[in-house]
Amino acid sequence: MTTNDTYNPKSSSSSKCPSFDEKNFSMWKTKALYVLEFMDEYMLDIVNDGPHQPMYQPMKDRVADGPMKPTSKDLWTSKDKHLVSLDVRGRSAISNALPYNTFHLVQNCESAKDMLDTLTVAFEGTEEVRATTVSNLIRQYEHFFAKKDETLTHTFTVTP
């Protein structure tokens, strides 16, 4: 393993998502989430749970009357406006990190959460696929052993 495989010496801004790496998607995703969190303390909530939708509780005689309803845009508080803008900033950060040949996967996504979920399924697979992969790796590990006349070095260089 060379140092280029494990260390990226290029400096990057902590407010910009790293360039997309489809061969090492898990590492890219982790680093991108760090950057998004650095951009705003509420960004991970938006990326993990979906965009903020300002809501209000209709009241009748000081008692809740029915389910929560979306708040009209002209009644949004400054915090609501800020939280709504985070989804746009998240989509922008993720989009700018993607090469053109990958951007097509997420160009129609309506939220940063949808974008990250789509990329995760495309490059890591669904939860079921990941669970199967882990099971297969465990099975390979459990059946890994050196042959009788094999050296330790040879055993580890000829792994399946």
Steps between C-alpha positions, in 0.01 A plus 500: 500500500647837402456821692282633217241234584465610860581871513381787287766771529293760315387771734135592483278757656307378801190671360505316168405134450791289379503389138286192452680166519280216374769240577502604865145622544476429874802719574370776270159491668653525848719794399210671322283466812778659707509795261122536501500498879774764498288718271217511755419317823152408372615378157525132598140508625394627158712245311394206719132588560406703193433869444349714776131579451374779727178386667242643737237349724145629435335596829139530606424636845869456593483128417672329209252464216605232253838408356796733445482704178767663282568862588447758226834624361427859602467387865832317518731609779865579432590157645250332263655684204846397610404133544322491162808648331720221636353247259595724207852542637529124554382420147744754362796362698427142396438595135824696477699199624362269230649448154262540207484125439363450855288814533235353270410255779387781730406787272126442553519451878297755692703504821853449630374191684368352175833574330707330769259205522515454121880510498516256793280245324690544172848457651446295818176319419189464708507390865429145384793504255734637768387235750562227240846641425589500870376140534709393200811668642447331836457163326824555302683594820374192684620274217837669460796282597849418384563180307737247652812581293427870455705782651328775695600759240359292216174443691433872532604593146277243330178581685178430304 
